[in-house]
Amino acid sequence: MQAQVEEFLRFVAIEKGYSNHTVAAYRSDLAQFLAYLTGEGVSSWRDVDRAHVRDYVLHLRQRSYASSTVGRKVAAVKSFFHFLVADGVLADDPTTSVDSPQVDKHLPHPLSRDEVARLLAEATRSDTAKGLRDRALLELMYATGLRASEVIQLKVDAVDLEAGTVRCLGKGKKERILPLYERAREALRVYLESGRQVLLQGRDEAALFVNHRGYSLTRQGLWLIVKRHAAAAGIEREVTPHTLRHSFATHMLDGGAGLRELQQLLGHTNISSTQIYTKVSTRRKREVYDEAHPRA
C-alpha cells in the first residue's frame, strides 16, 4: 500500500508541481490514514470501502482536531483515491459519497495602516547590513503581498529595479510579475548595493535574502525577523509574514483595487479565495466608524 502512496507523492511533486511543504503535508496525512487502516486489518487499497473512510473521519473528529485540520486530512485522502482511480488501480472511489467536513473560516486580521507604518519605520532604525536587509524584506512583502515561501525562494535576478518589478514563482510553479512602489524599490536598491554583500561574506549565493552567515534565509528566520520588528514597533498582537500579505490585500481593496486585479497579484487560482478580503475590508471600515462614533 505504501508503494501507491509513494507514486501519488511523486505525481503531485513532479506533474502537479506542488511545493515541498505541500508534498510533506500529503505524506504525513496519508501515513496517518494508512496507519489507521492497518489497525483496522486492511491490507490493500482495493479493500477500502466507504464505511472505512467515514469511520476515519469520525476518528479524526474524536481526536479533537480543528475542523480545518480534519478538512485538510480528508482532502488528502480524497485526492489520493482520485489518483488511484485515474491510474487504473481502483475501479471505484470510496470517497465519492463522503462529504468534506465543514471548515470554520476565520477572517484574517490585517494590520491597520498606522501599524504598518510603525512596523516599516522600525525597520529603518538600523543601517547595518541586517538592518538594510530587514527594511528591504518588510517593504517588499507589504508592497507585493508575497507568501513567505515565495519571498525566501526569490533569486537576485528576479528583481528588476529599472522596470520596478519582481518575478516570483507561486503555487504550482506559476510565475507572476509584480510591480514595486518607490519605497520598496529604494529599499531593495540600498540592500543590494550596501547590505547583501556584507552578509554574504564572500559566499556565492543566488538567493535574494540571506542570513548573517550568507546562506539563503529560511522560513523560520523570516518569521523571527517579522516578529522582532513587530514587537519593537509596539504591536502587541502576533504578526507573521502572512499578516503582511493580509494587510497588503485589505489595503489594496480599501484603495480601490478590483477583485480580479487583486486575485492576479496574490496568485489565487480561485476568486473565492480573494473574496474573503472584501469581508475583511468591510469589517475594518465598520471598526473605524465605530471608533469615530462611539455609542453614548
Rosetta silent file (secondary structure, phi, psi, omega in degrees, C-alpha in Angstrom):
SEQUENCE: MQAQVEEFLRFVAIEKGYSNHTVAAYRSDLAQFLAYLTGEGVSSWRDVDRAHVRDYVLHLRQRSYASSTVGRKVAAVKSFFHFLVADGVLADDPTTSVDSPQVDKHLPHPLSRDEVARLLAEATRSDTAKGLRDRALLELMYATGLRASEVIQLKVDAVDLEAGTVRCLGKGKKERILPLYERAREALRVYLESGRQVLLQGRDEAALFVNHRGYSLTRQGLWLIVKRHAAAAGIEREVTPHTLRHSFATHMLDGGAGLRELQQLLGHTNISSTQIYTKVSTRRKREVYDEAHPRA
SCORE:     score description
SCORE:     0.000 S_00000001
   1 L     0.000  -32.733  179.560    0.000    0.000    0.000 S_00000001
   2 H   -64.718  -30.966 -178.886    2.922    2.298    0.710 S_00000001
   3 H   -62.027  -40.399  178.346    4.101    1.893   -2.894 S_00000001
   4 H   -67.276  -35.318  176.884    0.922    3.528   -4.205 S_00000001
   5 H   -62.435  -44.220 -179.834    1.343    6.383   -1.717 S_00000001
   6 H   -63.827  -38.283  177.841    4.883    6.998   -2.994 S_00000001
   7 H   -63.797  -41.349  178.513    3.644    7.009   -6.603 S_00000001
   8 H   -63.255  -43.190 -179.538    0.996    9.585   -5.680 S_00000001
   9 H   -64.076  -37.848  176.060    3.566   11.785   -3.919 S_00000001
  10 H   -65.710  -37.102  179.539    5.821   11.678   -6.983 S_00000001
  11 H   -62.800  -49.171 -177.567    2.825   12.614   -9.119 S_00000001
  12 H   -70.796  -28.129 -179.482    1.879   15.702   -7.099 S_00000001
  13 H   -77.007  -44.475 -172.807    5.518   16.763   -6.785 S_00000001
  14 H   -91.873  -52.176 -174.712    6.579   16.337  -10.408 S_00000001
  15 H   -81.817  -36.273  179.323    3.470   16.519  -12.564 S_00000001
  16 L   -88.935  -18.315  177.159    1.371   18.846  -10.419 S_00000001
  17 L    71.902   26.931 -179.881    4.353   20.937   -9.311 S_00000001
  18 L   -69.080  152.175 -178.571    3.301   21.116   -5.659 S_00000001
  19 L   -70.148  161.828  177.778    5.748   22.646   -3.182 S_00000001
  20 H   -59.651  -36.418  179.551    7.889   20.542   -0.846 S_00000001
  21 H   -62.971  -44.283 -179.869    5.791   21.813    2.058 S_00000001
  22 H   -67.562  -42.552  178.738    2.548   20.601    0.437 S_00000001
  23 H   -61.696  -40.235  178.492    4.032   17.235   -0.514 S_00000001
  24 H   -63.967  -37.210  178.022    5.253   16.777    3.060 S_00000001
  25 H   -66.186  -42.630  175.844    1.733   17.518    4.344 S_00000001
  26 H   -59.403  -44.539 -178.704    0.278   14.921    1.964 S_00000001
  27 H   -59.299  -46.727 -179.036    2.867   12.397    3.126 S_00000001
  28 H   -64.340  -45.279 -177.516    2.033   12.963    6.786 S_00000001
  29 H   -66.206  -40.059 -179.541   -1.748   12.849    6.273 S_00000001
  30 H   -73.780  -30.839  175.490   -1.644    9.690    4.155 S_00000001
  31 H   -64.478  -38.936  178.510    0.729    7.997    6.586 S_00000001
  32 H   -66.697  -41.258  178.587   -1.811    8.638    9.347 S_00000001
  33 H   -65.075  -42.460  179.913   -4.632    7.239    7.189 S_00000001
  34 H   -64.416  -40.286  178.304   -2.590    4.169    6.300 S_00000001
  35 H   -63.124  -38.496  178.545   -1.748    3.544    9.966 S_00000001
  36 H   -63.940  -46.401 -179.111   -5.468    3.736   10.794 S_00000001
  37 H   -63.239  -40.101  178.475   -6.356    1.234    8.057 S_00000001
  38 H   -60.046  -41.124  177.562   -3.603   -1.128    9.164 S_00000001
  39 H   -64.976  -23.735  178.015   -5.063   -1.050   12.653 S_00000001
  40 L   -90.820    3.372  177.878   -8.419   -1.996   11.140 S_00000001
  41 L    83.507   14.248  179.172   -6.871   -5.014    9.420 S_00000001
  42 L   -84.913  129.228 -176.747   -6.948   -3.554    5.887 S_00000001
  43 L  -120.021    1.517  179.368   -4.046   -4.790    3.742 S_00000001
  44 L  -149.317  145.218  178.085   -4.981   -3.479    0.256 S_00000001
  45 H   -63.527  -25.582  178.876   -6.409   -0.259   -1.145 S_00000001
  46 H   -68.599  -19.086 -179.059   -8.962   -2.401   -3.000 S_00000001
  47 H   -88.649   -6.389 -178.200  -10.391   -3.433    0.373 S_00000001
  48 L   -79.281  126.424  178.167  -11.136    0.130    1.475 S_00000001
  49 L  -119.086 -178.805 -176.591  -14.840    0.968    1.296 S_00000001
  50 H   -62.554  -33.727  179.280  -16.971    3.996    2.134 S_00000001
  51 H   -63.599  -38.902  177.806  -17.518    2.816    5.697 S_00000001
  52 H   -60.758  -44.381 -176.979  -13.758    2.836    6.303 S_00000001
  53 H   -67.763  -44.475  179.588  -13.496    6.421    5.103 S_00000001
  54 H   -63.460  -39.100  178.105  -16.498    7.626    7.097 S_00000001
  55 H   -66.298  -33.690  178.817  -15.199    5.895   10.231 S_00000001
  56 H   -66.966  -41.349  177.222  -11.825    7.538    9.688 S_00000001
  57 H   -60.795  -42.711  178.015  -13.434   10.991    9.543 S_00000001
  58 H   -63.411  -39.140  177.769  -15.240   10.209   12.799 S_00000001
  59 H   -59.945  -43.156  179.560  -11.930    9.021   14.280 S_00000001
  60 H   -64.532  -42.374 -179.788  -10.284   12.351   13.394 S_00000001
  61 H   -65.016  -36.260 -179.761  -13.120   14.342   14.940 S_00000001
  62 H   -69.003  -19.225  178.026  -12.922   12.315   18.143 S_00000001
  63 L   -86.793    6.545  174.389   -9.262   13.280   18.443 S_00000001
  64 L    64.057   31.946  172.582  -10.352   16.923   18.757 S_00000001
  65 L   -68.766  152.037  172.645   -8.576   18.180   15.654 S_00000001
  66 L   -63.566  150.806 -178.316   -9.599   21.621   14.429 S_00000001
  67 H   -59.380  -33.867  178.675  -12.164   21.473   11.632 S_00000001
  68 H   -66.083  -36.448  179.169   -9.610   22.952    9.229 S_00000001
  69 H   -69.357  -43.742  177.236   -7.146   20.150   10.060 S_00000001
  70 H   -61.051  -43.322  179.316   -9.785   17.450    9.577 S_00000001
  71 H   -59.613  -41.859  179.345  -10.757   19.068    6.286 S_00000001
  72 H   -65.168  -43.426 -178.515   -7.152   19.043    5.073 S_00000001
  73 H   -65.659  -40.494  177.961   -6.624   15.388    6.030 S_00000001
  74 H   -67.892  -38.869  177.857   -9.847   14.297    4.322 S_00000001
  75 H   -61.366  -37.845  178.048   -8.937   16.312    1.226 S_00000001
  76 H   -64.063  -43.451  178.645   -5.606   14.466    1.071 S_00000001
  77 H   -63.660  -43.649  178.745   -7.390   11.108    1.228 S_00000001
  78 H   -60.744  -45.596  179.997   -9.856   12.174   -1.478 S_00000001
  79 H   -61.508  -39.138 -179.625   -7.049   13.342   -3.765 S_00000001
  80 H   -64.444  -44.894 -179.428   -5.208   10.076   -3.258 S_00000001
  81 H   -70.448  -33.255  173.345   -8.224    7.931   -4.194 S_00000001
  82 H   -58.817  -41.242  179.244   -8.954   10.124   -7.220 S_00000001
  83 H   -64.075  -44.499 -178.670   -5.397    9.365   -8.297 S_00000001
  84 H   -62.116  -39.355  178.159   -5.813    5.603   -7.765 S_00000001
  85 H   -68.342  -45.901 -179.928   -8.962    5.568   -9.904 S_00000001
  86 H   -63.176  -30.781 -178.611   -7.381    7.699  -12.636 S_00000001
  87 L   -85.230   -3.167  178.186   -4.316    5.440  -12.584 S_00000001
  88 L    83.500    6.099  179.167   -6.433    2.321  -13.017 S_00000001
  89 L   -72.654  -38.888  179.205   -5.562    0.854   -9.629 S_00000001
  90 L  -121.654  149.172  176.002   -9.182    1.084   -8.456 S_00000001
  91 L   -93.234  -22.019 -176.071  -12.432    0.934  -10.389 S_00000001
  92 L  -131.673  142.199 -179.928  -14.444    2.703   -7.686 S_00000001
  93 L   -98.891  113.295 -177.376  -13.685    5.687   -5.472 S_00000001
  94 L   -73.368   -3.997 -178.197  -14.769    5.044   -1.850 S_00000001
  95 L   -99.312   -1.805 -172.697  -14.653    8.782   -1.028 S_00000001
  96 L   -62.010  -34.282 -177.934  -17.267    9.958   -3.543 S_00000001
  97 L   -98.313    8.331 -179.980  -20.142    9.921   -1.059 S_00000001
  98 L  -100.464  115.503 -179.523  -18.099   11.236    1.849 S_00000001
  99 L   -76.509  143.927  173.722  -18.510   14.974    2.333 S_00000001
 100 L   -70.098  140.729 -179.839  -15.572   17.076    3.396 S_00000001
 101 L   -59.000  145.187  176.018  -16.058   18.435    6.915 S_00000001
 102 L   -67.243  125.280 -177.570  -17.388   21.973    7.192 S_00000001
 103 L   -96.988  130.565  175.740  -14.432   24.219    7.912 S_00000001
 104 L   -76.212  111.179 -177.510  -14.810   27.138   10.275 S_00000001
 105 L   -93.008  122.131  178.543  -13.421   30.062    8.302 S_00000001
 106 L  -103.238  134.977  179.816  -11.960   32.854   10.352 S_00000001
 107 L   -67.962  140.557  175.970  -11.412   36.210    8.743 S_00000001
 108 L   -62.261  154.702  178.249   -7.789   37.335    8.519 S_00000001
 109 L  -117.434   91.695 -179.939   -6.730   40.137   10.846 S_00000001
 110 L   -73.536  165.236  172.001   -4.574   42.591    8.888 S_00000001
 111 L   -75.957  151.779  172.169   -2.553   45.378   10.406 S_00000001
 112 L   -74.150  167.383  178.257   -4.011   48.858   10.311 S_00000001
 113 H   -62.869  -35.863  177.718   -2.233   51.403    8.134 S_00000001
 114 H   -64.444  -42.200  179.207   -0.816   53.003   11.282 S_00000001
 115 H   -65.415  -39.987  176.511    0.571   49.670   12.477 S_00000001
 116 H   -61.656  -44.220  179.750    2.159   49.027    9.077 S_00000001
 117 H   -60.018  -42.071  178.928    3.732   52.497    9.165 S_00000001
 118 H   -66.037  -40.808  179.957    5.174   51.810   12.631 S_00000001
 119 H   -63.690  -47.047 -178.971    6.493   48.410   11.550 S_00000001
 120 H   -68.446  -34.858  177.961    8.210   49.774    8.442 S_00000001
 121 H   -66.385  -38.030  179.065    9.580   52.757   10.357 S_00000001
 122 H   -60.687  -36.182 -177.609   11.076   50.418   12.961 S_00000001
 123 L   -71.983  -11.586 -179.989   12.965   48.585   10.218 S_00000001
 124 L   -92.506   -1.964 -173.246   14.729   51.826    9.181 S_00000001
 125 L   -71.797  -21.414 -178.212   16.344   52.391   12.593 S_00000001
 126 L  -117.044  134.147  176.948   19.462   50.362   11.798 S_00000001
 127 L  -104.920   19.788  173.373   21.815   50.938    8.873 S_00000001
 128 L   -72.407  170.726  179.177   23.727   47.686    9.463 S_00000001
 129 H   -59.482  -42.500  178.600   23.701   45.024    6.755 S_00000001
 130 H   -67.702  -36.328  178.069   20.996   43.112    8.612 S_00000001
 131 H   -63.972  -42.682  178.035   19.023   46.301    9.116 S_00000001
 132 H   -64.212  -38.094  177.285   19.136   47.090    5.399 S_00000001
 133 H   -63.496  -46.795 -176.607   18.024   43.521    4.647 S_00000001
 134 H   -63.742  -39.921  178.600   15.131   43.694    7.088 S_00000001
 135 H   -63.132  -46.289 -179.969   13.906   47.004    5.710 S_00000001
 136 H   -62.471  -39.607 -179.136   14.014   45.681    2.121 S_00000001
 137 H   -62.846  -51.370 -177.787   12.309   42.480    3.216 S_00000001
 138 H   -68.144  -40.559  178.081    9.406   44.134    5.025 S_00000001
 139 H   -62.110  -42.039 -179.352    8.913   46.817    2.369 S_00000001
 140 H   -64.660  -44.340 -177.482    8.840   44.151   -0.353 S_00000001
 141 H   -64.529  -40.774  179.503    6.355   41.938    1.482 S_00000001
 142 H   -74.011  -28.765 -178.652    3.943   44.791    2.137 S_00000001
 143 H   -75.655  -24.606 -171.670    4.363   46.127   -1.410 S_00000001
 144 H  -122.133  -21.524 -175.976    3.585   42.814   -3.101 S_00000001
 145 L    72.279   24.164 -179.810    1.704   40.505   -0.718 S_00000001
 146 L   -62.872  145.350  172.324    4.179   37.706   -1.401 S_00000001
 147 L   -71.079  158.555  178.768    3.808   34.462    0.537 S_00000001
 148 H   -57.484  -44.335 -178.584    6.608   33.526    2.949 S_00000001
 149 H   -63.512  -34.373 -179.779    7.646   30.629    0.705 S_00000001
 150 H   -71.560  -36.475 -179.216    7.784   32.947   -2.316 S_00000001
 151 H   -64.800  -49.181 -175.486    9.935   35.504   -0.504 S_00000001
 152 H   -72.921  -16.781  178.416   12.626   33.084    0.623 S_00000001
 153 L   -90.920   -5.057 -179.309   12.757   31.470   -2.829 S_00000001
 154 L   -63.333  138.789  173.837   13.405   34.756   -4.634 S_00000001
 155 E  -102.631  161.168 -178.623   16.671   34.992   -6.547 S_00000001
 156 H   -58.481  -40.374 -176.512   18.629   38.183   -7.114 S_00000001
 157 H   -74.378   -0.153  176.628   17.831   38.164  -10.830 S_00000001
 158 H   -78.916  -16.917 -177.887   14.101   38.132  -10.034 S_00000001
 159 E   -97.372  125.634  175.707   14.298   41.829   -9.134 S_00000001
 160 E  -117.331   94.553 -176.534   14.323   44.410  -11.939 S_00000001
 161 L   -67.352  -32.946 -179.612   14.882   47.771  -10.252 S_00000001
 162 L   -66.290  -43.247  179.074   14.868   49.666  -13.524 S_00000001
 163 L   -82.056  -18.722 -178.073   11.459   48.301  -14.505 S_00000001
 164 L    72.558   44.916 -178.574   10.253   48.335  -10.909 S_00000001
 165 E  -137.800  161.211  172.349    9.124   44.695  -10.868 S_00000001
 166 E  -134.686  138.115 -177.322    9.796   41.427   -9.083 S_00000001
 167 E  -107.722  127.453 -178.797    9.229   37.993  -10.613 S_00000001
 168 E  -134.579  159.897  175.073    8.146   35.115   -8.394 S_00000001
 169 E  -107.131  120.117 -179.636    7.006   31.509   -8.637 S_00000001
 170 L   -96.819 -157.027 -179.829    3.817   30.802   -6.724 S_00000001
 171 H   -62.564  141.161 -177.042    1.846   27.655   -6.035 S_00000001
 172 H    70.843   16.290  179.905    2.002   25.146   -8.875 S_00000001
 173 H    57.449   33.860  176.512    5.149   26.926  -10.082 S_00000001
 174 L   -86.595  126.758 -177.080    3.034   29.593  -11.732 S_00000001
 175 E   -86.517  140.746  171.087    5.048   32.712  -12.463 S_00000001
 176 E  -141.159  148.924 -179.491    3.740   36.212  -11.873 S_00000001
 177 E  -112.145  123.006 -172.977    5.410   39.601  -12.207 S_00000001
 178 E  -113.103  142.707  178.131    4.522   42.138   -9.552 S_00000001
 179 E   -78.838  151.749  177.408    5.020   45.915   -9.530 S_00000001
 180 L  -115.936  133.342  174.331    7.091   47.625   -6.848 S_00000001
 181 L   -82.715  169.215 -167.099    6.280   51.035   -5.468 S_00000001
 182 H   -58.751  -40.718 -177.819    9.121   53.522   -4.982 S_00000001
 183 H   -62.964  -40.608  179.477    9.817   52.844   -1.291 S_00000001
 184 H   -68.626  -40.247  178.150   10.256   49.123   -1.915 S_00000001
 185 H   -60.937  -44.366 -178.519   12.470   49.751   -4.951 S_00000001
 186 H   -67.100  -41.469  179.373   14.702   52.098   -2.970 S_00000001
 187 H   -63.453  -40.006  178.028   14.949   49.728   -0.002 S_00000001
 188 H   -67.581  -40.462  179.922   15.920   46.866   -2.320 S_00000001
 189 H   -61.087  -46.681 -179.179   18.468   49.024   -4.144 S_00000001
 190 H   -64.686  -41.277  178.403   20.217   50.021   -0.904 S_00000001
 191 H   -62.351  -44.085 -178.868   20.184   46.432    0.364 S_00000001
 192 H   -68.763  -34.939 -177.827   21.643   45.086   -2.871 S_00000001
 193 H   -82.720  -33.376 -170.654   24.313   47.787   -3.065 S_00000001
 194 H  -124.577  -15.305 -175.159   25.324   48.038    0.587 S_00000001
 195 H  -110.735  -42.973 -171.686   23.921   45.183    2.664 S_00000001
 196 H   -64.956  -42.365 -178.778   23.805   41.893    0.844 S_00000001
 197 H   -62.485  -34.727  177.761   27.499   41.656    0.002 S_00000001
 198 H   -64.788  -43.736 -179.717   28.401   42.187    3.654 S_00000001
 199 H   -67.900  -33.642 -178.057   26.095   39.351    4.717 S_00000001
 200 H   -64.038  -32.426 -179.400   27.404   37.032    2.000 S_00000001
 201 L    53.887   40.612  176.859   30.949   37.140    3.420 S_00000001
 202 L    85.888   -3.615 -179.794   32.338   36.113    0.037 S_00000001
 203 L   -74.466  153.059  175.440   29.883   33.253   -0.496 S_00000001
 204 L   -99.004  101.642 -175.597   28.301   32.592   -3.880 S_00000001
 205 L  -132.547  128.700 -177.223   24.565   32.561   -3.136 S_00000001
 206 L   -82.996  -20.973 -176.569   21.746   33.133   -5.628 S_00000001
 207 E   -62.897  141.427  179.144   19.034   33.818   -3.031 S_00000001
 208 L   -67.204  -48.923 -177.718   17.965   37.457   -2.743 S_00000001
 209 L  -104.728  125.647 -176.425   17.613   37.418    1.038 S_00000001
 210 E  -124.388  159.514  178.408   20.386   35.811    3.094 S_00000001
 211 L   -88.481 -173.612 -174.660   21.084   35.342    6.791 S_00000001
 212 L   -69.962  -11.261  176.938   24.096   36.587    8.764 S_00000001
 213 L   -98.091   -0.735  177.763   26.133   33.570    7.592 S_00000001
 214 L    89.916    6.950  178.563   25.460   34.278    3.928 S_00000001
 215 L   -97.660  160.104  179.929   23.037   31.410    3.372 S_00000001
 216 E   -55.024  135.189  179.376   19.513   31.656    1.997 S_00000001
 217 L   -63.348  138.928  179.434   17.065   32.914    4.600 S_00000001
 218 L   -94.834  168.717  176.885   14.796   30.194    5.997 S_00000001
 219 H   -60.469  -41.114 -179.914   11.068   30.346    6.789 S_00000001
 220 H   -65.241  -41.246  178.398   11.893   30.353   10.489 S_00000001
 221 H   -62.064  -42.018  177.673   14.408   33.141   10.017 S_00000001
 222 H   -62.204  -45.339 -179.649   11.848   35.206    8.120 S_00000001
 223 H   -59.882  -42.040 -179.001    9.229   34.623   10.819 S_00000001
 224 H   -67.006  -36.729  178.519   11.650   35.735   13.540 S_00000001
 225 H   -63.300  -47.686  179.972   12.555   38.924   11.669 S_00000001
 226 H   -62.482  -44.801 -178.645    8.903   39.922   11.302 S_00000001
 227 H   -62.143  -42.999 -177.794    8.152   39.038   14.924 S_00000001
 228 H   -63.856  -44.985 -178.388   11.136   41.007   16.260 S_00000001
 229 H   -71.472  -33.447  177.564   10.319   44.201   14.383 S_00000001
 230 H   -65.131  -41.921  179.030    6.612   43.989   15.235 S_00000001
 231 H   -64.687  -42.635 -179.570    7.456   43.726   18.937 S_00000001
 232 H   -65.666  -27.991  179.595    9.904   46.626   18.680 S_00000001
 233 L   -82.798   -0.483  177.866    7.210   48.692   16.949 S_00000001
 234 L    80.227   19.921  177.467    4.909   48.143   19.908 S_00000001
 235 L   -88.885  111.254 -168.909    2.440   45.916   18.073 S_00000001
 236 L   -79.638  -28.352 -179.749    1.220   43.645   20.833 S_00000001
 237 L   -81.488  166.668 -177.398   -0.648   41.012   18.858 S_00000001
 238 L   -68.738  133.107  177.306    1.071   38.267   16.876 S_00000001
 239 L  -124.331  125.497 -179.471    2.388   39.373   13.500 S_00000001
 240 L  -120.288  170.327  174.671    3.565   36.803   10.949 S_00000001
 241 H   -55.278  -34.663 -179.352    4.722   37.058    7.325 S_00000001
 242 H   -71.208  -24.392  175.996    1.170   36.144    6.297 S_00000001
 243 H   -61.301  -38.177  178.350   -0.158   39.080    8.310 S_00000001
 244 H   -67.371  -35.778  176.286    1.667   41.371    5.884 S_00000001
 245 H   -64.309  -44.502  177.097    0.045   39.531    2.960 S_00000001
 246 H   -61.036  -40.767 -178.433   -3.371   40.020    4.552 S_00000001
 247 H   -65.664  -44.145  176.866   -2.568   43.695    5.153 S_00000001
 248 H   -56.130  -49.612 -176.257   -1.477   44.220    1.556 S_00000001
 249 H   -63.934  -45.403 -177.888   -4.679   42.633    0.211 S_00000001
 250 H   -65.106  -43.296 -178.310   -7.025   44.517    2.525 S_00000001
 251 H   -70.443  -30.116  175.279   -5.373   47.879    1.934 S_00000001
 252 H   -63.923  -44.581  178.483   -5.395   47.315   -1.837 S_00000001
 253 H   -64.691  -42.174  177.710   -9.164   46.798   -1.746 S_00000001
 254 H   -59.286  -31.840 -178.255   -9.579   49.817    0.527 S_00000001
 255 L   -84.421   -0.139  175.653   -7.643   51.818   -2.044 S_00000001
 256 L   106.564    3.649  178.675   -9.986   50.873   -4.875 S_00000001
 257 L   -66.155  147.689  177.644   -8.323   47.810   -6.434 S_00000001
 258 L   -84.959  160.445 -178.787  -10.681   45.354   -8.137 S_00000001
 259 H   -62.241  -42.610 -178.921  -11.076   41.729   -7.088 S_00000001
 260 H   -64.108  -40.603  177.454   -9.691   40.349  -10.355 S_00000001
 261 H   -62.396  -45.242 -179.635   -6.652   42.601  -10.104 S_00000001
 262 H   -65.952  -37.571  177.715   -6.065   41.528   -6.515 S_00000001
 263 H   -57.861  -44.046 -179.946   -6.528   37.869   -7.449 S_00000001
 264 H   -66.825  -40.550 -179.705   -3.718   38.162  -10.000 S_00000001
 265 H   -65.203  -39.620 -178.217   -1.430   39.980   -7.586 S_00000001
 266 H   -80.793  -17.891 -178.769   -1.952   37.381   -4.840 S_00000001
 267 L    77.260   28.501  177.746   -1.663   34.435   -7.217 S_00000001
 268 L   -77.748  134.830  175.332   -5.008   32.934   -6.206 S_00000001
 269 L   -73.544  -41.331 -178.113   -6.325   30.218   -8.509 S_00000001
 270 L  -110.292  138.082 -179.651   -9.915   30.780   -7.417 S_00000001
 271 H   -64.827  -23.831  179.977  -11.577   34.164   -6.994 S_00000001
 272 H   -62.124  -31.168  178.018  -13.338   32.804   -3.891 S_00000001
 273 H   -67.579  -30.777 -179.078  -10.013   32.884   -2.058 S_00000001
 274 H   -81.459  -31.486 -175.011   -9.729   36.583   -2.856 S_00000001
 275 H   -62.720  -23.228 -179.827  -13.305   37.469   -1.974 S_00000001
 276 H   -59.087  -28.102 -177.815  -12.663   36.908    1.724 S_00000001
 277 H   -73.073  -19.323  174.310  -10.780   40.219    1.768 S_00000001
 278 H   -67.781  -35.320  177.501  -13.929   42.102    0.845 S_00000001
 279 H   -69.080  -39.240  178.465  -15.368   40.915    4.166 S_00000001
 280 H   -63.750  -44.204 -179.757  -12.189   41.958    5.970 S_00000001
 281 H   -61.532  -42.621  178.840  -12.294   45.391    4.339 S_00000001
 282 H   -63.641  -42.412  179.471  -15.938   45.836    5.334 S_00000001
 283 H   -62.617  -43.106 -179.309  -15.198   44.786    8.896 S_00000001
 284 H   -63.351  -40.747  179.628  -12.281   47.215    9.160 S_00000001
 285 H   -63.887  -37.951  178.485  -14.411   50.098    7.857 S_00000001
 286 H   -66.767  -39.440  178.636  -17.065   49.277   10.423 S_00000001
 287 H   -64.431  -42.057  178.854  -14.477   49.201   13.204 S_00000001
 288 H   -63.399  -41.792  178.941  -13.090   52.578   12.126 S_00000001
 289 H   -63.152  -43.158 -179.207  -16.591   54.047   12.031 S_00000001
 290 H   -64.424  -35.040  178.348  -17.382   52.693   15.488 S_00000001
 291 H   -67.123  -36.869 -178.090  -14.173   54.192   16.851 S_00000001
 292 H   -80.947  -20.254 -178.836  -15.054   57.585   15.385 S_00000001
 293 L  -129.881   69.579 -179.235  -18.678   57.406   16.536 S_00000001
 294 L   -64.380  145.187  179.135  -18.709   55.805   19.981 S_00000001
 295 L   -74.868  145.145 -179.363  -22.089   54.991   21.402 S_00000001
 296 L   -69.165    0.000    0.000  -23.309   57.106   24.274 S_00000001
